[in-house]
Amino acid sequence: MGRKAKLSKEMKLRIVQEYIEGNKSVRELADEYGYHVNHIRRLIMFYKNFGESVFEEKPRNKSYSKELKIQAIQDYLDGKGILFLLTLIILQHDF
């Protein structure tokens, strides 16, 4: 079973829409919902980059094979895997 999101999909969408429609600033939203401004900014950034589906609750935590992890580390050490690692982090991140 996956981690339970702290904010529901609907709440995340409401926060993002309030910002996009110009109703409230990031600071106002952070104060209203009790989250750090960086958390609100991340919600907005992820929504703009990946759309509404980024807020779907995952049925279980993502797992990666040992081989994939070793390859990611090797790519990073070789200086060519930073985007891959960032993608893994983004896909695992649960707000």
Buried (B, 14 or more C-beta within 10 A) or exposed (E): EEEEBEBEBEBBBBBBEBBEEEEBEBEBBBEEBEBEBEBBBBBBEBBEEEEEEBBEEEEEEEEEEEEEEEBBEEBEEEEEBEEBEEEBEEEEEEB
